[in-house]
């Protein structure tokens, strides 16, 4: 008979784990009920100047000296007082006589018993003087600027800021960077360190490593466990981070703060490598059991417990451990942000430290479509206004479609102090893509709603601004004391179409404090008690093209994802372009159709014509305007106003547009704007202006007043005044009738 090795994984009777299974099932049920009654979000408030550096130490006096020397060099770079606390445990204090003589300002704590990482940290943090505590392992050495960089990012809503980690052995693979996340594997949950995408931008992440991070002391004490379920080490800092996010606080990673690590130099003094791996693997499962990271069924979690070695199983099947799991699951069931997703934490960009709301009002802007880089008119409007609104507001930006954002473009986003991105929007079915009710329900999805709730509670904005009617479903009856605004980029409820959809949209829009439209025509349709026209525009110092002398190219700018663009250019290609090529043989047409446009066009015959070229995403339209003779805007069934139209005219290019496509600019007497009633009328005008350069050149030069009167800066002032007017009111407007203000002069 073969005897089983007690140190190898084995299948265990389910009866041994009934206490743990019962704790998991009961804990999940209680959590499901209590999550419906979340506690109110709290803030840690102001803090006193000063940093307490806490160093848990056991058996590595040969490393501690270098650690302390580097710490004091970093402390000299900040103007606040710094205290250094060393917690020696599990060894004699006599071993540190040399360090004590060299560093006389250090506060030494001692316990002859081995406390483990959590116990030593708890002892040091509880004796710390200051409100912010930097936890530092003795096998870490800080760069001179390490503390100076992390202290910049302290805020009332921040739990911790992590330092970037480099190995002392530069030839090693960077498996530890300080920028953290987790992934779910068939064997359970894994904590991972990700290589930073750049060396400057502060980002969000799952947890701040306990070996080189700055923490808010009172919050750290709140999330730490007195029972130390992770003894002796590993994964306790993961739980701290998870709990902090669920309590409504943020965890940051600051790559400009740097530390060098001698990997596992401390722990190998106490344990064999095999034992270290066993502890790490066990504690990964402990973290999942206590915090429901992977949402794995209790039965499957018990199976994972059964794959642990016998030594780990003994502790995990005890009644005491089962009770600790039940308490952990119930403890945060009513956490303010318990439903918030941990999936997109690394999609948070912190572009500059945020000012207190008493200094500058906080403005939260939410957009359903990607805006960085700005590849469509709505994105150009949003980014253009944000850049100028940021002169008076601290702007927090929340965006959907995380996968469409270019990291470089987000880092260069002018205006916001923070950018938070999410995904997870349900796919639209074909028949629902044009159904206005379905579009609102799809775009106002649960992940975006949860993140909006989290940011509102976390940052406490003075103003909430939603972009596009698709997000109207995010409006809440309880507005947390702040006025909520919505910008309707185009208004479709004119009474001539879907009456049910009109009624649905109006009911949602009327719940907002104020409504912003792009044109007076749209404002008249809204019929809301507080409506403001904030027109589309251009940059005040935008470039002007040279004369179009010798050019024969037509330019159409219109992302295909917007149906009027796609249908309009198809009609032009079918009705006008074949005749135009016959009359003007050297003409060609460039179509900037946005993401996926070349692939979509390749499936349709109308795009397969001489001189027609379809291009994907383009970030700099100016180069295309410079090389064209004129632009076209053959669209119908649109609301709002066309950014591409005013961009063309302000850049010095003639634009031929349908009357519907010219909404918002039709009455401004712009010589370079030629309006027609139907797409068929384009042919005669295109023949004229492509053949008669003198006529075209005479009209295309932009008037001097355009860049000033139709600038984003002016539009931002109108929008800012609208905010200020509403903030000055003791009660916010609600209703269905009212005035229209801020009309284009």
N, C-alpha and C positions, 0 to 999 in steps of 0.2 A: 504494500500500500504506500502511495506517495503522500508525504506529509507536506502541507501548505506552509510556505515561508510566511511568518506573521508580518514581515515587512513588505510583502508584495500586495498589489491590489487584489481584492477578492470580492466575490458576490456575497452580500450580507443579507440575512433575513430581514424582511421589511419590519418585523416586530421590534427590532432593536431601535428603529428610527420613528416609531409611532409618535413619541413626544414631539420630535422635530416636524414630522409631517403635520401633526395637529396644529402646531404653532404656525406653520406656513399657511395652512388653509384658513385658520381662524384669523390670522393677521391680514390676509388678503381680503376677507369678508369685511372686517372692521374698517380697513383702509377704504374700501369701495364706498362704504356708508359715510365715513367721516370726511372724505375728500369733498363731499358736497357742501360742507360747512367750514370753509377755510377760515383761518385766523386772519386778522387784519395785519397788513404789512407794517413792519416797524423799521426804523432806521437807527443806526448806531449813534448818529448825531456828531457833534463836534468832538475834537480830540485835543489834548494838550500837546505841546511840542515835545519831542524827545523820542528816542528809539532804544528799546531794550533788546540786546543781542543775547539769545539763549543758546548755549552750546552743550548738548548732552554728551558726556564723555565717559568712556570705559576702556581702559587698557591701551590707549594710544598716546602717551605723553610725548613720544617722538614726533607725532604729527601736530599736536596741539600748539606748540610754539609757533610754527609757521602760520597756522590758522589765526592765532591771536594777533601776530604782527601784521598780517594783511588786513584784519578787521579794524585795527586802530588806524591804519593808513586810510582805509575807506571812510572811517568815522571823521577823520580830519577834514574831509571834503564837504561835510554838511554843517550847517550853522546851528543845528539843534543839539541838545545834550544827548550823549550816548552812554549807556551803561552796558557792561559785558558781564554776563552771568554764566559760569561754568558749573554744570551739574555732574560731579564725579560720583559714579555709582558702581558697585560690584567690585571694587578694588580699593587699595589703601591710598589715602590722600598723600602719604609720604612720597609716592612716586612723582609727585608734581611739585616738589620743593623748588626745583630750578625754575619752572614756569611761574610759581608764586613770587619768587624773588625778582624775576624779569618784568612781570606784569602786575604791579602792586595795586592797580586800580580795579582789577578783576574782583567780582563778587563770587566767592567760592561756596558752593553747596555740596554736601557730601552725604552719601548713604552707603553703608557697607554692603547692602543687599543689591543684587543686580535688578534694577527697576525696569529694564527693557526701554525701548525708545519712547513709547507713550508715557510710561511712568516718569522717566527723567524729564521729558518735555513738560509734563503737567507740573512737576515740582518747580521747574524754572519759571514757567509762565505765571504761576500763582505768586511767585515772589518778585515778579517784574514791577518796576516803578511806572513805566510809561504805557500809553494807550496802544502803541504799535510795537509788535515784537517780531524780531527777525530770528527765525530758527536756522541754525547753522550747524552742520555736522563738522566734527573735528578733522575730517579728511578732505575738507573744502578750503580753498583759499580764494578770497574775494579780490576782484580787480579794484583798483583805486576808485573808480567811479561807480561801483556796484550799488552802494547805498544811496548815493546822490541821485541815481537814475530811478530807483524804485519809489523813493519818497515823493516824487513828483505826482505819482498816480494815486495817492491816497484820496479817498472820497467817502462820504457817508454811506454810499451804497456798495462799497468795495470790501470784500472779505479778505482777499489776499492778492499779492503780486509776486510772481515767481521770477527768479533770475535765470538767465540762460546758462547752461552748463556745458563745459568742455572737459574732455578727459586730459589728464596730465600726459598720457601716452597718446600723442597725436596720430599715431598709426592705427589706433583702434577704430573700428566702425562706431559711429556716433549713435549708440543705442540709448543714450541718455542725453537729452537736450534741455529738459525743463518745460517743453511745450507738450502738454499731455492730452490724451484722449483714451477712449476704450473701444474695444471691438468685441463682437460676439462670435465665438467659434463653436464648433460642435462639442468641444470639451468644456465650454463655459465662457467666462469673461476674461479678457486680457487687458491689462493697462499697457499703453504704448506711449513712447516719446516720439514726437514727430520732428523731422528736421525743419527748422524755421524757413519760411518762404522768403524772408528778407531780414536784414540785420537791424532794422530801424523801427518797424511798426509794432506797436503794442497790440496784442490780440487776446481774445478770450480763449479759455480752455477748461478742461474738466476739473483739475485740481492743481494746487501749488505744492510741489514737493517739499516735504518737511525738512529737507537738508539744506535748503538755500532759498528761503522765501520770507516775505514780510506779511504779517497777519495783524488784523485788528484783534487786540487782546481779548476784549469782552466777548467777541463772537467766537474766537477760538476756544475759549473756556466753555461756551455754550454747546459747541458741536463735539467737543472731546468726550470720551467715555471714561468715567471713573473706574469701571470694571476692567478696562483694557482688554477687549475680546481679541485683539490682534497680537497679544504678547507672544514673543518678545519684540517683533518688528515686522514692517511691511504692510501696506494697504490701509493703515489708519488714516493717512493723509488723503487717500482717495475718498474715504467716507466723509472726511471733513469737507472736501470740495463739493461732493454730491449734496450733502445736507445744506451747505451754504447757498447753493443755487436754488434749492427747493424752498429755503427760507426767504428768498428774494434778493440775495446778495450776489455780486459778481466776482469772478476769479480771473485775474489778468496775468499775462505773460509779457515781460519786458525784456526784449533781446539786447537792449543797450546795457543792461546790467549783466555782468558776466562773472562767473566763478569757475575755478578749475577743480576737478574732482579726481582723487585717486580711487578708482572704482573698487568698492567692497573692502577697502583697506581696514575699516573698523570691524565689520561683522565677521571677517575671517579670523580675527583674533579670538573669537568666542565659539564659532561653530565650524564644522566641516562643510564642505561645499554641498554634499548630498543633503545635509540637514537644512542648510539655507534654502535649497530648492524645495524641500518638503514644506517648510514654513511658508514660503512664498506661494506655493500652489494651494495650500490649505487656506491661507488668508484671502486669496482671490475668491474662493468659494464662500468664505465667511462674509465677505463684502457683498456678494450677490444675494446671499440668504437674508442679510440684515436690511438691504436697501432696495431689493427688487430691481436691480439694474437691467437685467435681460428680460424680465417679465416671463421667465420660464415657468412652466407648470410645476407645481410642487412635487408631483410624482417624478418628473424628470430630474429635478434638483436632488431628490433623494437618491436617484441612480448615480448622480455625480458624486454624492457623498460616498456611495459604495465603492467608487473607483479610487478613493484616497487610500493611502497606506494605513495599516492597522493603527499605528500610533496616532494618526490624525483622526481616525474614526472614533476612537475612544472618547475624545473630547466632544466631538460633534454629535454624538448620540446621547449625551447626558441630558437629564431633565433641566439642569441649570442652564445649559446652553440654549435649549429650546425656549425657555422662558425669556432669555436675553434677546433671542430673535423676535419673539412675539412683541416684547416691549419696544424693540427698535422699529418694527413695522408700524406699530400703533403711534409711536412717538411723533413721527412727522406726517401722519395721515392728514392732519389739518394744516400742514405747512402752507403758507400763502401761495406758493408757486409749485405745489406738489404735482400738478398736471403738466408743467412745462417740460418740453422735450430737451434732452441732453444731446441730441444728435447734431445740432448746429452750433455748438459752443465755439468751435474754431472758426466759424464764419462771422466773428465779431471783430471789428476793427476800431481801435481807439486812436484817433488821429491827433488829439491834443487833450491835455487835462481839462476837465470841465470846471467852470466857475460856479460858485454858489448861486442859487436862484435869487438871492438878495442883491447880487451884483448885476446879473443879466437874466431876463426871463428865459425859460426853457421851452423850446418849440419842438414837438415830436411830429415828424412828417412820415407818412406811410404810403408806399407805392406798390401796386400789384405787378408792375412790369419792370424789367431790368433797366437801369438808367446809367450804368457805368460799364463801358463807355456809352455816351448818349447816341444811340443809333436810330432813334425815331423822334418825331416832333414832341411827343409827350415827355420823353426823357430830356430833351433839350430845354423844354419849358421848366421842368422841375429843377434840373441842375443850374439853369440860368438864374432862377429866382432864389434858390438856396444860397448861391454865392453872395448875393446882395442882402438877403434877409439875415445872414450870419453877422453882418455888421452890427446888428442890434439884438440878436438872439443867440443863445446856446442851442444849436440844432442837433437833435438826435434823429437819425434816419433809420427806418425799418423798411426793408425791401423783400419782396417775394422773388422767386426765380433765381435762387442763389447760384445755380449752375451756369447762368448766363452772365454773371459778373466777372470781369477780368480783374484779378487782384491788383495789377499795376494801376488800373484805372481807379479802383476804390481808394488806394493809397494816395492818389493825386486828387481825390474828390475835394473840391474847394468849398469849405463852409462847415460841414458837420464836425462835431467833436467826437461822435461815435457813429459807426455804421453797423447795423445788425441785420444779417441776412438769414432767411429761412427758405425752405422748399416744401415739398410735400403736397402741392396743390393737386387735387384729383384731375385726371385727364377728362377733357370734355368729349362727350360723344358727338358724333357728326350732327345729329338732329338738334343737339343742345347748344352748339356753338353760336347760333344766331338767336337763341331764345334768351331774352334779356333777364328774365327771372332766374333761369338756370345759370347764366353767367355770373350773376351776383352771388348765388349760393355756392358756386364752385370757387370763385375767387375769394370770397370771405370764409375761407376754410378754417378748420379747427386749429391746425398748427399755427397759422398766422394769428388767429384770435388769441390763442394762449400766449404767444410771444408779445402781442400788443398789450394784453393785460399785465404781463410781467414787467414790461418796460414802463408802462404808466405807473405801476406801483413802485418800481425801483427808482425811477428818475423824478417822479412827481412833476411832470411838465405843467407849465402854466397854460399851454395851448396845445391842442391835438389837431393835426391837419391831415385828412385823408385825401388821396388823389384818385380820381376816376370813380364813376358811379358803381363800378364793379365791387368796390369796397364798402358800399353803403351798408351792407349787412353786418359790418363790424360795430355799428353804433350801439351803445349800451344806454339803457334807461338811466343808470347811475353813472354820472360823468366824473366822479372823483373830484368835484369842485372846479374842474377846468372846462372852458368852452371848447366844443368840438366843431370843426369846420370841414367842409368837403368841397373840393374843386371838381366841377363837372366839366371835363375836357370837351365833351359834346353832349348836348341835351336832345334826347330823342322823344320825350313824351309831349308831342305836339297835338295829340288828339286824333291824328289821322291814321294811326296804325293800330297797334295792339293795345286796346283799352285796358285789359287786365294788367299788362306789364306797366302801362302808364300809372295806374293806380298803385301798384306795388312799389314802384320807384318813388313816387311822390310821398307815399306814407313813410318810407325810410328817410328821404331827404328832409322832410319836415321835422324830423327829430333832431337835426343838427342846429347848433347855435347860429351858424351863418353859412351861406352858400356863395361860392366864387365861381364865376363863369368867365369864358374867354371873350364873349361878344355880347353886345346889347340884345341881339336877337335871341340868344339863349336865355339871358336874364329875364326877358319878358315871358318866356315859356315856363320858367321855374315857379314864379308866383309864390315866393317865400318871403316872410316878413323882414328878413335882413339879407339882402343880396348885394354883392359887389362885383363889378366888371373889372377884371385884371387882365388886360390884353396880352396876347403873345407879342414877342419882340425879338430883338437881336442884341448882341453885345455892343455897347456904346462905342467901343474902339475896334469893332470888327473890320476885317480887311475888305478892301474894295478891289475888284478885279480890274485889269486893264481892258481897253476897248476890245470888242469881240471881232476885230478886223480879221478877215480871212478864215473865220471859223464856220464850219458847216454841221456841227454836231448838236443834236437836241438832247437835253438831259431831263430825265424824270426821276425824282427822288420820292420813294414811297414803299415802305416795308410791306411785303405781301401779307403779313399776318393781319393787317388791317383790311378787311374785305373791300371797302370802297376803293382803295388803291389798286388792289388786284383786279377787280372787275373793271375799273376805269381804264387801266392800261390795256387790258384785253380788248375792250371796245375800240380804243384808239388804234391798236394794231390790226384789227379786223376791218375797220371802216375807213380809216384815214391813211395809215402808213403805206399800204400798197400803191395808192394813187400818188402819194407824195414822192415815193422813190421814182416813180415814172416821170414826174415833173422835175424833180431835183435829184438826178442820179447819184451825186456825190454825198448825199445826206446820210448820216447814220445816227442811231439812237442808243444812248447809254441809259440803262435802267438800274438804279441802285435799290434793289428789292429786299435787302436785309438778309438775316439768317435763313438758309434753305432756299433762297430764291432761284439760284441757277438750277438746282435739282428739280424744283417744281416746274420751272419754265421748260425744261428739257422734255417734259411729258405733254406739251401742248404745241400744236402746229403753228399757232399765231406768232409764237416767239421765234420760230425757225424761218426768219426772213433776212434778206441781205442787209447788212449794216446794223442789225439788232444785237446788242450785247448786254447780257444780264449779269449783274455783279452781286456778290454777297455783302456781308457787313462792311461798311466804310465809316471810319471814324472822322476823317477830315473831308468834308464835302467841298471845301473851298477850292481844292485842286481841280475838282471836276467842274465847278462853276467857271474857273479860269479858262478851261479848255473847251467850253461849249459856246454856241452862238446864242442860245436862248433856252428857256425851260418851259415845261408844260405841266398842267395840273388838271387832267381830265377826269374829275371825280364827281360823283353824285351821292345824295343821301347822307351827307355829313353834317355834323354839328360842329360847334367850336369854330376855330379858325386854323389856317394852315401855316405852320412854322416854316415849312420849306418855301412857301410862296414869298413871305416877307424876307427870308434869308436871301433868296434869289434877287429880289429887287434891291435890297440894301447892299448886296455885293456888286451891283452894276450889271445885272442881266435882266433882259426882258422876260416876262412870264405871261404866257397865254393860259387862261384858266376858265373853267366853267363858272357861271355866276355862283353856284353853290360852293364851289371850291374857293371863291374869293370872299366868303363870309368874314365879317369883321374888318375887312380892309376896302370893301367895295366903294365906300363913300369918302375915301381919303384923297381922291383926286391924284392918284399915283400914275404918272405918265407911263411907267414901265409895266403897269398892270393892264393887260388887254383881256376883257371879259367877253365870253360868248355864251349863248344859251344852251347849245348842244355840242357834243363831240364832233359831229359832222362839220360844224363851222370852223374847226381848227385848220382844215386843209387850205382854204383860201389865204388865211392869215400867215400860215407857215410858209407857203410859197412866196408871199410878198416879202416877209422879213428875212428869209434865207437868201432871196435873190437881190433885194434892195438893201445893201449894207448901210447906206447913208441914212435911210429911214430908221433902221434898227439902232444905229449908233446915236442918233439924235434922241431917242427915247430911253436908252438903257442907263444913262448916267444918273445915279441916285441923287435925289434932292438933299441938300445939306441938313435939313431938319429931321430926316428919317432916323438917323442913329441916335439922336437925342430924344425925340418924342416917342419913338417906338423901341425904347431900350428896356432890357431886363431890369436895369437899375430903377427906372421910373415905375415899372410895374411892381417891383418889390416894395417901393415906397407906398404905393396904393394898398397893397396887401397888408403891409405893416400897420398902416393907419387904420385899416379895417379891424385888425386884431386889437389894437390899442383902444379903439372905440368900444369894442365889445367888453374888453377887460375893465373898462371904466364904468360899465353898467353894473348895478347891484343885482339885477336878475337878467337872465339870458332870454332872447326872443324865441318864441315858438308860435307856430300858426301857419296859415296858408295865404295870407295877403300881406303885402308890404311894398316898400319902396325899392328902387334900384339906384345905387350910388356908384361913384367912381367911373362914370361913363367916359369913353375915349373922346378927348376933345379934338 
